[in-house]
Amino acid sequence: GGFCAGFLISPTLILSSAHCRHLGGDIFVGAWDLYDLDAVETFYPCEYTMHIHPEYNAVTSDHENDQMIIELSRESSSNPIQISDVSHILQNGEPLQVIGWGDTGTGDTSAILQEVSVSYVP
C-alpha cells in the first residue's frame, strides 16, 4: 500500500509522479486527510488510464522526468487548480509549492496532506 498526491489540472486530468504508477488502486479526488475519505470523489482503476512520461527514468536517483498524467474516464466535480501559462519561464529561486504524504523528515509519514514551498533550481 501507499499513497501519492496529484493535482487535478482539468476536469479529466490529474498530474502526478510517475514513481506512483505501481500503486494503482482507487483515486480519491479532494482527499487531504487519509483517515477521512467520506467527502472525496472516488475513481476506481477501471475509470482511469495512466500516461507515464516517455523519458521517465526510475533507475536514476532523481527519477528523471518523474511525471505522469492520469486520464479520468468521467469528469471530476472538483475544481481544477490554476497552472501557469506555458509561456512562463521559471527563474532560479522562484518559489514552487510541493505536496504529498511522504516522509516528513522524521522517518514518519503523515496522514494529513503536507505542503511546502521550495525554490526552483534549474
N, C-alpha and C positions, 0 to 999 in steps of 0.2 A: 504494500500500500504506500500511499504518499499523496501529496497534493502539490499542485503547481498553480501559479497565478497567471492571469492573462488579461488583456484589455479588449473589451467589446469596441471595435473600431467602425462597425457598421451594423445594421440590424441582423446581418447574417455572417459576420466575420469576426473572429477573435484572433488577436496577435498574442502568441505565447512563445515559450522557449522550446527549441527542437529537442533538448535533452529530456523533456517531459513526455515525449512521444510514447514511451514504453508504459506509461501509467494507464492509458486508455480509460475505461470506466466512464462514469457519469460526469457531465459538466454542469456545474452549479453557477448560473449567471446571477450576479448580485451577492454572492457569498462574501462575507468578511469575518464571520465567526464560525469556525468548524463545528462548534457544539450547538449552533442554532441555524439549521438549514430549512426552517419552516417557511420563511418568506422568500426563498430563492426560486428561480425558474430552472427546471431540470431538463437537460438534453441527454438522452441515452445514446450509447455507442452507435446504434443504427441510425441516429439522427444527425450525424456529422461525419465529415471527411477531413483528415489531416493532410496538409500540404507542407512537407519539410523543405527548407531551403536547399536547392540542388547542390550547393557547395558547403553544406554543413559538415564539419569535421569533428566527430566525437572523440577522436584519438588525441587531439592536441589538448594541452592543459587549459587553454582558454576557450575551448569549444567554439572554434571559429565558425562564424555565420550561424550561431545558435538561435535560429528563428523558425517559426512555423506559423502558418495561417490555418485556423480551424474554420471550415466552412459548414455552417449550420443548414440543415435541410428546411428549416422554417425560421421565420423572423422572430427575434427576441423582442419581448415587450419592454425591455430596459432601454435606457438612453445610452447610445454610444458616447465614448469620450471624444473630445475635440483633439485632433492631432495637427501638428504643424504642417503648413503648406510645403510641398516638395521643393519649392524654390528656396526655402530657408536653409542656410548653410550653418551647421553647428560651429561655434567658436570655442577655442581652448578655454577651459574653465567655466563654460556655460553650465548652469545648474540643470540637472535632469532628475526626474522622480523615478525611483525603483520600488517595486512592490514584491511581496512574496511571503510565504510561510516558512522559509528556510531557516538555517542556523542563525541564531541571534547573537552569536559571538561568545556565548556562554556554554556552548555544546548542546543547548536545548533548542527545540523548535517551538514556535508559537501557534496557538490555535486561533489567535486574532491576526488578521492580515496586517503585516508591517509595511511601513512606507518610510523611505529615507531619501534625502536629496544628496546627490553625488555630482561631482564636477566632471564635465566631458573632457576626456584626454584623447587627442587624435592618435 
